Amino acid sequence: MNGAIEATRGPVRENIEAMAMAIIMALLLKYFIVEAYKIPTGSMQPTLIGDERSQIFDRILVDKLSYRLRDPERWEVAVFRYPLDHSKNFVKRVVGIGPEEFRVDFGDLWHRADSSEPWSILRRPRSVQDEAWKALQVEGEGDAWRPEALAGGWVFGERSIEADGEGRARFHPRDGDIRDDYLDGYPKALRDRIGTKVGGSGVNFVGDVRVDGTVAAEESVGLVFVEIQEGPTTYRLEIPGPAADAGAVPRIAGVGRPNRPAAPGAVTGAPYRLPAGRPVSFRAQNLDDLIELDVDGETVLALEIEPTRAQRAQVSIGLSGGGGRFEDLMVYRDIFYTPSKAGSRGITIPDGHYYVLGDNTQDSSDSREWTLARYSLPDGEEVRGNWRRGENPRSVGFGEPDGPYLKFDDEWGETHWLRQEEATQLGPEIAPFVPRAMIQGRAVAVFWPWKPSIGVFRLKWVN
């Protein structure tokens, strides 16, 4: 009898080998390729939701392979070990990459290579910016827009306007101005369920806004326009209507008003007129000191403007020469980043380190506030860890024979019970950076939860 003879293996051995291989493969996947995480807090809301009140806790898939092949890039959502407590994993958006100088000012993010260069504003790619825009919800049908000049016969729906003749309407948020309301941007199904932070909501005026929708202009319309006011200046974005001259062009320019000078400069595009009666999509926005007008999904005009601390914004839309219908109207605001402890002076990010922020800027423990606490002990040992007011360190054991004690969790997650007269405080000091070695992976997708009973389907890519 020719040929090799295989030794027979019993079913027990085969099962053990299969289980061992499955465990090895699972471990390899988890530590080197992809891992699932649960979002426990709201620091990245509404991009990633972790909310105790609504019991919505996103599950995300984290790509660990990419960062073994390359470094993290600006605007990516990264998972990392918290530098001040290595026992915890955090998820934030990478906004600063060393070596560079970085600051938060006017509610926006700025950077420069060094002090010899001027500051420049950081602009997100459109795919990332679309994640950052926060839809402004106004309760009640017809409450979002208010008629202004000659618009007395207009009929207002929740996201539509039936314009009987020419006129203009202004977007009307709840308090009359666009502010950083905590619940902006959440899906409608969650707005009444999400827990809100006490204080800090609606404190800041927001100048970075966007309005989009569709317009079907009547044949007699000469012009469709959007006006965006930021502080003392109003910018008018114009689209010629069907009745405009054959050579009419889209235009962006400052609008002069009493005691409000027009903005310097203007920009015009190629000849274009809206077709009569057919809906055409538009997007008008003021974002990071850049005014842009999109028509039918294409950017047709852009105008750079000067930054201003007067962030107060208003939005109006209108038609001249005739009426029409606006549909799918929605107004958005950008994230207004609240200041860091470094203020507007800026901070220098070292090479190989990163500055990270949560998308929920009003309630996020991130690089703006991280502080290191340090204590020297009598034997010369130094313990270091996260400083957080009222939580770590904390005085306990009042009334006990050897008390009170200082309860302190160090950077490795270990708890120390220090006698207050024996521990010498060396800090706290600002510690805002994430070293490259602590970044573990990139959040790529939300795959759970699905709660049809409340209209929640958390299935999306993370940009």
BELUR-V423318 format. One record per residue. N is the residue number from 0. PHI is phi in radians with two decimals (none if undefined). Layout:
BEGIN
N|PHI + N|PHI
END
This chain:
BEGIN
0|none + 1|-1.69 + 2|1.75 + 3|-1.36 + 4|-2.00 + 5|-1.41 + 6|-1.28 + 7|-1.33 + 8|-2.05 + 9|-1.29 + 10|-1.09 + 11|-1.11 + 12|-1.12 + 13|-1.09 + 14|-1.14 + 15|-1.11 + 16|-1.13 + 17|-1.13 + 18|-1.14 + 19|-1.10 + 20|-1.12 + 21|-1.09 + 22|-1.13 + 23|-1.07 + 24|-1.11 + 25|-1.10 + 26|-1.16 + 27|-1.09 + 28|-1.08 + 29|-1.16 + 30|-1.57 + 31|-2.16 + 32|-2.14 + 33|-2.57 + 34|-2.55 + 35|-1.70 + 36|-2.25 + 37|-1.79 + 38|-1.52 + 39|-1.59 + 40|-2.28 + 41|-1.71 + 42|-1.17 + 43|-1.91 + 44|-1.17 + 45|-1.51 + 46|-1.05 + 47|-2.18 + 48|-1.89 + 49|-2.46 + 50|-2.31 + 51|-1.18 + 52|-1.12 + 53|-1.50 + 54|1.05 + 55|-1.76 + 56|-2.26 + 57|-1.08 + 58|-1.87 + 59|-2.12 + 60|-1.68 + 61|-2.02 + 62|-1.44 + 63|-1.69 + 64|-1.30 + 65|-0.97 + 66|-1.34 + 67|-1.47 + 68|-1.84 + 69|-2.67 + 70|-1.49 + 71|-1.06 + 72|-1.95 + 73|-1.02 + 74|1.47 + 75|-1.27 + 76|-1.60 + 77|-1.97 + 78|-1.82 + 79|-2.63 + 80|-1.34 + 81|-1.16 + 82|-1.04 + 83|-1.69 + 84|-2.75 + 85|-1.15 + 86|-1.36 + 87|-1.99 + 88|-1.77 + 89|-2.03 + 90|-2.28 + 91|-2.55 + 92|-1.70 + 93|-1.30 + 94|-2.10 + 95|-2.23 + 96|-2.25 + 97|-1.31 + 98|-1.55 + 99|-2.92 + 100|-1.70 + 101|-2.47 + 102|-2.67 + 103|-1.97 + 104|-2.71 + 105|1.00 + 106|1.41 + 107|-2.00 + 108|-1.94 + 109|-2.30 + 110|-2.67 + 111|-2.80 + 112|-1.20 + 113|-2.82 + 114|-1.20 + 115|-1.41 + 116|-1.87 + 117|-1.31 + 118|-1.23 + 119|-2.22 + 120|-1.34 + 121|-1.58 + 122|-1.95 + 123|-1.37 + 124|-1.05 + 125|-1.05 + 126|-1.08 + 127|-1.33 + 128|-1.10 + 129|-1.08 + 130|-1.28 + 131|-1.43 + 132|-1.03 + 133|-2.00 + 134|-1.16 + 135|-1.63 + 136|-1.64 + 137|-2.13 + 138|-1.27 + 139|1.68 + 140|-1.10 + 141|1.46 + 142|-1.46 + 143|-1.25 + 144|-2.11 + 145|-2.06 + 146|-1.18 + 147|-2.15 + 148|-0.86 + 149|1.09 + 150|-1.81 + 151|-1.11 + 152|-1.65 + 153|-1.34 + 154|-1.98 + 155|-1.92 + 156|-1.81 + 157|-1.11 + 158|-2.36 + 159|-2.52 + 160|-2.43 + 161|-1.70 + 162|-1.66 + 163|-1.59 + 164|1.65 + 165|-1.24 + 166|2.82 + 167|-2.59 + 168|-2.33 + 169|-2.00 + 170|-1.19 + 171|-2.21 + 172|-1.15 + 173|-1.01 + 174|-1.80 + 175|1.63 + 176|-2.35 + 177|-1.46 + 178|-2.22 + 179|-1.54 + 180|-1.14 + 181|-1.02 + 182|-1.58 + 183|-1.06 + 184|1.64 + 185|-1.41 + 186|-0.96 + 187|-0.97 + 188|-1.14 + 189|-1.83 + 190|-1.01 + 191|-1.51 + 192|-1.90 + 193|-1.29 + 194|-1.28 + 195|-1.82 + 196|-1.32 + 197|-1.27 + 198|1.38 + 199|1.48 + 200|-1.63 + 201|1.26 + 202|-1.38 + 203|-1.81 + 204|-1.25 + 205|-2.02 + 206|-1.67 + 207|-1.51 + 208|-2.38 + 209|-2.52 + 210|-2.29 + 211|-2.49 + 212|2.91 + 213|-2.22 + 214|-2.34 + 215|-1.97 + 216|-1.59 + 217|-1.20 + 218|-1.07 + 219|-1.47 + 220|-1.27 + 221|-1.63 + 222|-2.77 + 223|-1.97 + 224|-2.46 + 225|-2.18 + 226|-2.01 + 227|-2.11 + 228|-1.72 + 229|-2.24 + 230|1.07 + 231|-1.44 + 232|-2.03 + 233|-1.99 + 234|-1.91 + 235|-1.92 + 236|-1.91 + 237|-2.02 + 238|-2.14 + 239|-1.06 + 240|-1.58 + 241|-1.03 + 242|-1.55 + 243|-1.24 + 244|-1.03 + 245|-1.03 + 246|-1.67 + 247|-1.11 + 248|-2.26 + 249|-1.06 + 250|-2.67 + 251|-2.18 + 252|-2.75 + 253|-1.29 + 254|-1.93 + 255|-1.42 + 256|-2.36 + 257|-0.93 + 258|1.10 + 259|-2.31 + 260|-1.16 + 261|-1.18 + 262|-1.21 + 263|-1.20 + 264|1.40 + 265|-2.76 + 266|-2.50 + 267|-2.24 + 268|-1.99 + 269|-1.35 + 270|-0.93 + 271|-2.86 + 272|-2.36 + 273|-1.13 + 274|-1.28 + 275|-1.32 + 276|1.39 + 277|-1.73 + 278|-1.11 + 279|-2.22 + 280|-1.36 + 281|-2.51 + 282|-2.48 + 283|-2.19 + 284|-2.62 + 285|-2.06 + 286|-2.44 + 287|0.90 + 288|1.10 + 289|-2.38 + 290|-1.58 + 291|-2.32 + 292|-2.20 + 293|-1.92 + 294|-2.28 + 295|0.92 + 296|1.45 + 297|-2.06 + 298|-1.33 + 299|-1.79 + 300|-2.57 + 301|-2.59 + 302|-2.39 + 303|-1.30 + 304|-2.22 + 305|-1.40 + 306|-1.16 + 307|-2.52 + 308|-1.35 + 309|-1.42 + 310|-1.50 + 311|-1.03 + 312|-2.26 + 313|-2.41 + 314|-2.29 + 315|-2.33 + 316|-2.32 + 317|-2.97 + 318|-2.36 + 319|-2.20 + 320|1.60 + 321|-3.13 + 322|-1.92 + 323|2.94 + 324|-2.39 + 325|-1.74 + 326|-2.26 + 327|0.95 + 328|-1.21 + 329|-2.60 + 330|-1.95 + 331|-2.20 + 332|-2.22 + 333|-1.46 + 334|-1.08 + 335|-1.78 + 336|-1.30 + 337|-1.26 + 338|-1.11 + 339|-1.63 + 340|-1.11 + 341|-1.33 + 342|1.18 + 343|-1.48 + 344|-1.24 + 345|1.73 + 346|-2.52 + 347|-1.67 + 348|-1.60 + 349|-1.23 + 350|-1.04 + 351|1.39 + 352|-2.25 + 353|-2.34 + 354|-1.92 + 355|-2.23 + 356|-2.33 + 357|-1.52 + 358|-1.17 + 359|-1.57 + 360|-1.08 + 361|-1.37 + 362|-2.59 + 363|-2.42 + 364|-1.47 + 365|-2.51 + 366|-1.02 + 367|-1.15 + 368|-2.21 + 369|-1.03 + 370|-2.38 + 371|-1.66 + 372|-1.75 + 373|-2.35 + 374|-2.31 + 375|-1.77 + 376|-1.75 + 377|-1.00 + 378|-1.44 + 379|1.61 + 380|-1.23 + 381|-2.04 + 382|-1.97 + 383|-2.28 + 384|-3.07 + 385|-1.25 + 386|-1.71 + 387|-2.49 + 388|-0.95 + 389|1.40 + 390|-2.04 + 391|-2.61 + 392|-1.36 + 393|-2.49 + 394|-1.44 + 395|-2.42 + 396|1.31 + 397|-1.14 + 398|1.60 + 399|-1.36 + 400|-0.95 + 401|-1.75 + 402|-1.46 + 403|-1.36 + 404|-1.99 + 405|-1.86 + 406|-1.54 + 407|-2.43 + 408|-1.63 + 409|-1.52 + 410|-1.21 + 411|-1.80 + 412|1.48 + 413|-1.53 + 414|-1.68 + 415|-2.01 + 416|-1.92 + 417|-1.82 + 418|-1.27 + 419|-1.06 + 420|-1.35 + 421|-1.82 + 422|-1.78 + 423|-1.76 + 424|-1.32 + 425|-1.87 + 426|-2.02 + 427|-1.41 + 428|-2.49 + 429|-1.14 + 430|-2.41 + 431|-1.60 + 432|-1.88 + 433|-1.91 + 434|-1.16 + 435|-0.96 + 436|-1.13 + 437|-1.59 + 438|-1.47 + 439|-1.76 + 440|-3.04 + 441|-2.02 + 442|-1.22 + 443|-2.05 + 444|-2.76 + 445|-1.74 + 446|-2.09 + 447|-2.81 + 448|-1.71 + 449|-2.04 + 450|-2.30 + 451|-1.01 + 452|-1.10 + 453|-2.06 + 454|1.28 + 455|-1.94 + 456|-2.27 + 457|-1.63 + 458|-2.34 + 459|-2.91 + 460|-1.39 + 461|-1.79 + 462|-1.89
END
